[in-house]
Amino acid sequence: MPSRLDDAANAFRQAQAALIDARAQVGEIRDEVERTRADLADAIVEAARAGVRQVEIVKRSGYTRERIRQLCRAAGVEPPGDE
């Protein structure tokens, strides 16, 4: 007959296993964030090259104007103005 000790020990082992699984998932999700961040940066530069207004890039990307400027300048593109 299982005792409270057995139940508690089993629950603890299950929690530890879940933590190990969660850590692996966090690593995978971090990798996905990095990949999608790079894709977003490329799309931002592409939009700027195509003449999309900076205010529109900000609105659609969720990045600040300063971050848009940084990404564009790093790619050798002057971000379009908002005239």
Backbone hydrogen bonds, N-H to C=O, Kabsch-Sander energy under -0.5 kcal/mol:
donor,donor_aa,acceptor,acceptor_aa,energy
7,D,3,S,-2.5
8,A,4,R,-2.6
9,A,5,L,-2.6
10,N,6,D,-2.6
11,A,7,D,-2.5
12,F,8,A,-2.3
13,R,9,A,-2.2
14,Q,10,N,-2.3
15,A,11,A,-2.2
16,Q,12,F,-2.4
17,A,13,R,-2.4
18,A,14,Q,-2.4
19,L,15,A,-2.1
20,I,16,Q,-2.1
21,D,17,A,-2.3
22,A,18,A,-2.6
23,R,19,L,-2.5
24,A,20,I,-1.8
25,Q,21,D,-2.2
26,V,22,A,-2.5
27,G,23,R,-1.9
28,E,24,A,-1.9
29,I,25,Q,-2.8
30,R,26,V,-2.7
31,D,27,G,-1.9
32,E,28,E,-2.0
33,V,29,I,-2.5
34,E,30,R,-2.3
35,R,31,D,-2.3
36,T,32,E,-2.8
37,R,33,V,-2.5
38,A,34,E,-2.0
39,D,35,R,-2.1
40,L,36,T,-2.5
41,A,37,R,-2.3
42,D,38,A,-2.2
43,A,39,D,-2.4
44,I,40,L,-2.5
45,V,41,A,-2.3
46,E,42,D,-2.4
47,A,43,A,-2.5
48,A,44,I,-2.5
49,R,45,V,-2.5
50,A,46,E,-1.7
51,G,48,A,-1.4
52,V,47,A,-2.5
54,Q,81,G,-0.8
56,E,53,R,-0.5
57,I,53,R,-2.0
58,V,54,Q,-2.8
59,K,55,V,-2.1
60,R,56,E,-2.5
61,S,57,I,-2.5
62,G,58,V,-2.4
68,I,64,T,-2.2
69,R,65,R,-2.6
70,Q,66,E,-2.6
71,L,67,R,-2.5
72,C,68,I,-2.6
73,R,69,R,-2.9
74,A,70,Q,-2.2
75,A,71,L,-1.1
75,A,72,C,-0.6
76,G,73,R,-1.5
77,V,72,C,-3.1
